[in-house]
């Protein structure tokens, strides 16, 4: 395996490897498993009007449970595979829009959440591809520039964009690992 040694190349390699491993763990995901709630009160995606959180979002029939930072329950609720994949997808979509897009769309309206595992994986894959393609266009000056990405809810104004890329990779690794664990639990006790 060849590993890039330049700053951006190393992070893109990490992104690719994480997505390849995560994608393998997502193979065969069923709708039932995708929305499985092994514990009461979990956050998930739900039909508009039946969400359990105070500030759900999503432009279509299905919304992602969410609260604003000041309203987040303590402890944080457990989340379904659907929530975790929706969280990754909406985060990537918002980051892409405010880095490589027009930087004006409401980040909460960029992803059409779905009750279908297949549709959710297609949407996630699309945003992963867009993000990666955008990364490959960056210059060293852009990597070093605080505020290059202008995502409204992030650290963008305060740290070089290289740190934002690192953060996005960390989010993908973190949540795909949680999805893998939920799949293991489902296979063991839920299915």
C-alpha positions in Angstrom: 0.0 0.0 0.0 1.3 3.4 -1.0 0.8 6.1 1.6 1.0 9.8 0.7 3.4 11.8 2.7 2.3 15.3 1.9 -0.2 17.0 4.3 -3.3 16.8 2.1 -2.4 13.4 0.6 -2.1 11.8 4.0 -5.5 13.1 5.0 -7.1 12.1 1.7 -5.6 8.6 2.1 -7.0 8.4 5.6 -10.4 9.5 4.3 -10.3 6.9 1.5 -9.2 4.1 3.9 -11.9 5.0 6.5 -14.6 5.1 3.8 -13.4 1.8 2.2 -13.5 0.0 5.6 -16.8 1.7 6.6 -18.3 0.9 3.2 -17.5 -2.7 3.6 -19.2 -2.7 7.1 -22.3 -1.1 5.5 -22.7 -3.8 2.9 -26.1 -5.5 3.2 -27.6 -3.0 5.6 -31.4 -3.6 5.7 -34.1 -1.0 6.3 -35.1 -2.8 9.6 -31.5 -2.7 10.9 -31.0 0.9 9.7 -33.9 2.1 11.9 -33.5 -0.4 14.7 -34.0 1.1 18.2 -32.8 -1.3 20.8 -33.4 1.3 23.6 -36.3 3.6 24.2 -35.9 7.3 23.4 -33.2 6.9 20.8 -32.7 9.6 18.2 -33.3 8.6 14.6 -34.8 9.8 11.5 -38.6 10.1 11.7 -41.5 11.2 9.7 -42.1 14.9 9.9 -44.4 15.6 12.9 -43.3 12.4 14.8 -39.8 13.4 15.9 -38.8 13.2 19.5 -36.3 16.1 19.7 -36.9 19.8 19.9 -35.1 21.0 16.8 -35.3 18.3 14.1 -34.2 19.2 10.6 -34.5 18.0 7.0 -36.5 19.4 4.1 -38.6 16.4 3.2 -41.0 13.9 4.8 -38.2 12.4 7.0 -36.3 14.5 9.6 -33.2 13.9 11.7 -33.7 14.2 15.5 -31.6 17.2 16.7 -31.4 19.8 19.5 -29.5 23.0 19.7 -26.4 23.0 21.8 -28.2 24.8 24.7 -31.0 22.3 24.6 -29.1 19.0 24.3 -30.3 16.5 26.8 -27.8 15.1 29.4 -26.8 12.5 28.9 -27.0 12.6 25.1 -29.5 10.1 23.7 -28.4 6.9 22.0 -28.7 7.1 18.3 -29.7 4.7 15.5 -27.7 3.7 12.5 -30.1 6.0 10.5 -29.3 8.9 12.8 -25.5 8.3 12.5 -25.5 8.0 8.8 -27.8 11.1 8.5 -25.4 13.0 10.8 -22.4 12.2 8.7 -24.2 13.0 5.4 -25.7 16.3 6.6 -22.3 17.3 8.1 -20.5 16.6 4.8 -23.2 18.3 2.8 -23.0 21.5 4.9 -19.2 21.4 4.9 -19.1 21.0 1.1 -21.6 23.8 0.6 -19.7 26.2 2.7 -16.3 25.3 1.3 -16.8 24.4 -2.3 -20.4 25.4 -3.0 -22.2 28.7 -3.1 -21.9 29.2 0.7 -25.5 30.3 1.1 -27.9 27.3 1.4 -29.2 26.4 4.8 -27.1 23.4 5.9 -30.2 21.9 7.4 -31.9 21.7 4.0 -29.2 20.0 1.9 -30.0 16.4 2.7 -33.3 14.6 1.9 -33.4 11.9 4.7 -34.9 8.6 3.8 -36.4 5.6 5.6 -34.6 3.5 3.1 -31.1 2.2 4.0 -30.3 2.0 0.3 -31.2 5.6 -0.4 -29.3 6.8 2.7 -26.2 5.0 1.5 -26.5 6.4 -2.0 -26.8 9.9 -0.5 -23.9 9.4 1.8 -21.7 8.1 -1.0 -22.6 11.0 -3.2 -21.5 13.6 -0.5 -18.4 11.6 0.3 -17.5 11.7 -3.4 -18.2 15.5 -3.6 -16.2 16.2 -0.5 -13.2 14.2 -1.7 -13.3 15.8 -5.2 -13.3 19.2 -3.5 -10.3 18.3 -1.3 -8.3 17.4 -4.4 -8.6 21.0 -5.7 -7.1 22.7 -2.6 -3.9 24.6 -2.7 -1.3 24.8 0.2 -2.5 28.4 0.8 -6.1 27.3 1.2 -5.1 24.5 3.6 -3.3 27.0 5.8 -6.1 29.6 5.7 -8.4 29.9 8.8 -11.9 30.7 7.5 -11.4 29.1 4.0 -14.4 26.9 4.8 -17.2 29.1 6.1 -19.5 26.4 7.7 -21.6 28.4 10.1 -21.4 26.0 13.1 -17.8 25.0 13.1 -14.3 26.1 14.0 -13.7 27.4 10.5 -12.9 31.0 11.5 -10.4 29.9 14.1 -8.2 27.1 12.6 -6.5 26.4 9.3 -8.6 24.5 6.9 -6.2 21.5 7.2 -7.6 21.2 10.7 -11.2 21.1 9.4 -10.3 18.2 7.1 -8.7 16.4 10.0 -12.0 17.0 12.0 -14.2 15.7 9.2 -12.1 12.6 9.0 -12.4 12.1 12.7 -16.2 12.4 12.5 -16.4 9.9 9.7 -14.2 7.4 11.6 -16.0 7.9 14.9 -19.5 7.5 13.5 -18.8 4.7 11.1 -17.2 2.8 14.0 -20.4 3.3 16.0 -22.4 2.0 13.1 -20.2 -1.1 12.9 -20.8 -1.7 16.6 -24.6 -1.3 16.2 -24.5 -3.7 13.3 -22.7 -6.2 15.5 -25.3 -5.8 18.3 -28.2 -6.1 15.8 -26.7 -9.3 14.4 -26.2 -10.7 17.9 -29.3 -9.6 19.8 -31.7 -7.6 17.5 -32.0 -9.5 14.3 
